[in-house]
Amino acid sequence: MALEPKRHETSPPARYTEASLIKELERLGIGRPSTYAATIGTIERRGYVFRQGKALVPSFTAFAVTHLLRGHFGDLVDVAFTAEMEEDLDEISRGEREWLDFIRQFYRGDRHHRGLEDAVKQAEANADYPLIDIGVDADSSDPVRVRIGRYGPFLQLGEGGPGKTASLPPSLAPADLSVEKAMTPDSREGRGPAPARRRSAKRHERLRDSRPLRRVCAAGRNAGQGIEGQAEARVAHRRHDGIDGHARTRR
């Protein structure tokens, strides 16, 4: 019996376009037609994706934020939980549920779900600064990582320091960055950060372990007011859509 070798290559899944992302949100039961445009606009505005033609390419910031959220708020960003919340908001918009009870339950928790308040307290105590590992430098055996700083993503070799950090082009997709490319000066915006950035990097070293979590935890502490406002806005939007829909149907 003879064996015939055959070459087989697999291709990664295609990146989302605006249309395919909306289709996936519909399949998962997340969002409603009136919220899809706002959702895509938000992830673009916050720098989580950028466009290459029609494709929505995730950024290094998106990877870092996703790592942090999945590691410490996994139950709150789970797609099934989000879809369930959409149903809750629909019930509120129809007047079948009190919105204040829903906000209180989300923030304080119940027998089925951990509340946002407890989640933030646990994350504040245990979460580490998110890093994106690229690989190991063959010459120094130091890890090559991407950090997210005030001026965007930057490379760090080992523990960083003078000559061991370099900024990255904002249009570079994470999937296109390898150790070899990271260690090649032509792939970066120069051989190292500009002097002004180097000074800010020192401040970054002092603050890097707490700044992202301070933002997350501050959001959690203000969630009582913030979530109430968001819920009221979304419920009003849904009621407005419902009224418009009935009017169109009657016409």
Contacts in CASP RR format, 6 or more apart in sequence:
PFRMAT RR
TARGET T0000
AUTHOR 0000-0000-0000
METHOD contacts of the structure
MODEL  1
MALEPKRHETSPPARYTEASLIKELERLGIGRPSTYAATIGTIERRGYVF
RQGKALVPSFTAFAVTHLLRGHFGDLVDVAFTAEMEEDLDEISRGEREWL
DFIRQFYRGDRHHRGLEDAVKQAEANADYPLIDIGVDADSSDPVRVRIGR
YGPFLQLGEGGPGKTASLPPSLAPADLSVEKAMTPDSREGRGPAPARRRS
AKRHERLRDSRPLRRVCAAGRNAGQGIEGQAEARVAHRRHDGIDGHARTR
R
12 175 0 8 1.000
14 20 0 8 1.000
14 55 0 8 1.000
15 52 0 8 1.000
15 55 0 8 1.000
15 56 0 8 1.000
15 57 0 8 1.000
16 24 0 8 1.000
16 55 0 8 1.000
16 56 0 8 1.000
17 54 0 8 1.000
17 55 0 8 1.000
17 56 0 8 1.000
18 40 0 8 1.000
18 54 0 8 1.000
18 56 0 8 1.000
21 40 0 8 1.000
21 56 0 8 1.000
22 36 0 8 1.000
22 40 0 8 1.000
25 31 0 8 1.000
25 36 0 8 1.000
25 39 0 8 1.000
28 79 0 8 1.000
28 82 0 8 1.000
28 83 0 8 1.000
29 83 0 8 1.000
29 86 0 8 1.000
30 79 0 8 1.000
30 82 0 8 1.000
30 83 0 8 1.000
30 86 0 8 1.000
31 39 0 8 1.000
31 86 0 8 1.000
32 86 0 8 1.000
32 238 0 8 1.000
32 241 0 8 1.000
34 237 0 8 1.000
34 238 0 8 1.000
34 241 0 8 1.000
35 234 0 8 1.000
35 237 0 8 1.000
40 56 0 8 1.000
43 49 0 8 1.000
43 56 0 8 1.000
43 62 0 8 1.000
44 50 0 8 1.000
44 51 0 8 1.000
44 56 0 8 1.000
46 61 0 8 1.000
47 59 0 8 1.000
47 61 0 8 1.000
47 62 0 8 1.000
48 58 0 8 1.000
48 59 0 8 1.000
48 61 0 8 1.000
48 62 0 8 1.000
48 65 0 8 1.000
49 56 0 8 1.000
49 57 0 8 1.000
49 58 0 8 1.000
49 59 0 8 1.000
49 62 0 8 1.000
50 56 0 8 1.000
50 57 0 8 1.000
50 59 0 8 1.000
50 170 0 8 1.000
50 171 0 8 1.000
51 57 0 8 1.000
52 171 0 8 1.000
52 173 0 8 1.000
57 173 0 8 1.000
58 173 0 8 1.000
58 174 0 8 1.000
59 153 0 8 1.000
59 170 0 8 1.000
59 173 0 8 1.000
59 174 0 8 1.000
60 132 0 8 1.000
60 146 0 8 1.000
60 148 0 8 1.000
60 152 0 8 1.000
60 153 0 8 1.000
60 168 0 8 1.000
60 174 0 8 1.000
61 148 0 8 1.000
61 152 0 8 1.000
61 153 0 8 1.000
63 132 0 8 1.000
63 174 0 8 1.000
64 130 0 8 1.000
64 131 0 8 1.000
64 132 0 8 1.000
64 146 0 8 1.000
64 148 0 8 1.000
65 130 0 8 1.000
67 130 0 8 1.000
67 132 0 8 1.000
68 127 0 8 1.000
68 130 0 8 1.000
68 212 0 8 1.000
68 216 0 8 1.000
69 76 0 8 1.000
69 77 0 8 1.000
70 77 0 8 1.000
71 127 0 8 1.000
72 119 0 8 1.000
72 122 0 8 1.000
72 123 0 8 1.000
72 126 0 8 1.000
72 127 0 8 1.000
73 119 0 8 1.000
73 123 0 8 1.000
75 81 0 8 1.000
75 113 0 8 1.000
75 114 0 8 1.000
75 119 0 8 1.000
76 113 0 8 1.000
76 114 0 8 1.000
76 115 0 8 1.000
76 116 0 8 1.000
76 119 0 8 1.000
81 113 0 8 1.000
85 106 0 8 1.000
88 97 0 8 1.000
88 102 0 8 1.000
89 102 0 8 1.000
89 231 0 8 1.000
89 234 0 8 1.000
89 235 0 8 1.000
89 238 0 8 1.000
90 238 0 8 1.000
91 97 0 8 1.000
92 98 0 8 1.000
92 99 0 8 1.000
92 102 0 8 1.000
92 231 0 8 1.000
92 235 0 8 1.000
93 235 0 8 1.000
93 238 0 8 1.000
93 239 0 8 1.000
93 242 0 8 1.000
99 228 0 8 1.000
99 231 0 8 1.000
99 232 0 8 1.000
99 235 0 8 1.000
100 228 0 8 1.000
102 231 0 8 1.000
103 224 0 8 1.000
103 227 0 8 1.000
103 228 0 8 1.000
103 231 0 8 1.000
105 113 0 8 1.000
106 113 0 8 1.000
106 115 0 8 1.000
106 116 0 8 1.000
106 227 0 8 1.000
107 115 0 8 1.000
107 116 0 8 1.000
107 117 0 8 1.000
107 223 0 8 1.000
107 224 0 8 1.000
107 227 0 8 1.000
108 115 0 8 1.000
108 117 0 8 1.000
109 115 0 8 1.000
109 116 0 8 1.000
109 117 0 8 1.000
109 118 0 8 1.000
116 220 0 8 1.000
116 223 0 8 1.000
116 227 0 8 1.000
117 220 0 8 1.000
117 223 0 8 1.000
120 216 0 8 1.000
120 217 0 8 1.000
120 219 0 8 1.000
120 220 0 8 1.000
120 221 0 8 1.000
120 223 0 8 1.000
121 217 0 8 1.000
123 213 0 8 1.000
123 216 0 8 1.000
123 217 0 8 1.000
124 213 0 8 1.000
124 216 0 8 1.000
124 217 0 8 1.000
127 213 0 8 1.000
127 216 0 8 1.000
128 209 0 8 1.000
129 147 0 8 1.000
129 208 0 8 1.000
129 209 0 8 1.000
129 212 0 8 1.000
130 148 0 8 1.000
130 212 0 8 1.000
131 145 0 8 1.000
131 146 0 8 1.000
131 147 0 8 1.000
132 145 0 8 1.000
132 146 0 8 1.000
132 147 0 8 1.000
132 174 0 8 1.000
133 143 0 8 1.000
133 144 0 8 1.000
133 145 0 8 1.000
134 143 0 8 1.000
134 144 0 8 1.000
134 145 0 8 1.000
134 146 0 8 1.000
134 155 0 8 1.000
134 177 0 8 1.000
134 178 0 8 1.000
134 179 0 8 1.000
134 182 0 8 1.000
135 143 0 8 1.000
135 144 0 8 1.000
135 145 0 8 1.000
135 179 0 8 1.000
136 142 0 8 1.000
136 143 0 8 1.000
136 144 0 8 1.000
136 179 0 8 1.000
137 143 0 8 1.000
137 144 0 8 1.000
137 157 0 8 1.000
137 179 0 8 1.000
137 183 0 8 1.000
138 179 0 8 1.000
140 157 0 8 1.000
140 158 0 8 1.000
142 157 0 8 1.000
142 158 0 8 1.000
143 157 0 8 1.000
143 158 0 8 1.000
144 155 0 8 1.000
144 156 0 8 1.000
144 157 0 8 1.000
144 158 0 8 1.000
144 179 0 8 1.000
144 182 0 8 1.000
144 183 0 8 1.000
145 155 0 8 1.000
145 156 0 8 1.000
145 158 0 8 1.000
146 153 0 8 1.000
146 154 0 8 1.000
146 155 0 8 1.000
146 156 0 8 1.000
146 168 0 8 1.000
146 174 0 8 1.000
146 177 0 8 1.000
147 153 0 8 1.000
147 154 0 8 1.000
147 156 0 8 1.000
147 208 0 8 1.000
148 212 0 8 1.000
149 204 0 8 1.000
149 208 0 8 1.000
150 200 0 8 1.000
150 204 0 8 1.000
151 167 0 8 1.000
151 197 0 8 1.000
151 200 0 8 1.000
152 167 0 8 1.000
152 168 0 8 1.000
152 170 0 8 1.000
153 167 0 8 1.000
153 168 0 8 1.000
153 170 0 8 1.000
154 165 0 8 1.000
154 166 0 8 1.000
154 167 0 8 1.000
154 168 0 8 1.000
154 193 0 8 1.000
154 201 0 8 1.000
155 165 0 8 1.000
155 166 0 8 1.000
155 167 0 8 1.000
155 168 0 8 1.000
155 182 0 8 1.000
155 188 0 8 1.000
156 164 0 8 1.000
156 165 0 8 1.000
157 164 0 8 1.000
157 165 0 8 1.000
158 164 0 8 1.000
161 201 0 8 1.000
162 198 0 8 1.000
163 191 0 8 1.000
163 192 0 8 1.000
165 192 0 8 1.000
165 193 0 8 1.000
165 198 0 8 1.000
165 201 0 8 1.000
166 188 0 8 1.000
166 189 0 8 1.000
166 190 0 8 1.000
166 191 0 8 1.000
166 192 0 8 1.000
166 193 0 8 1.000
167 188 0 8 1.000
167 189 0 8 1.000
167 190 0 8 1.000
167 192 0 8 1.000
167 193 0 8 1.000
167 197 0 8 1.000
168 177 0 8 1.000
168 188 0 8 1.000
168 189 0 8 1.000
169 188 0 8 1.000
169 189 0 8 1.000
172 187 0 8 1.000
177 187 0 8 1.000
181 187 0 8 1.000
182 188 0 8 1.000
185 191 0 8 1.000
193 201 0 8 1.000
END
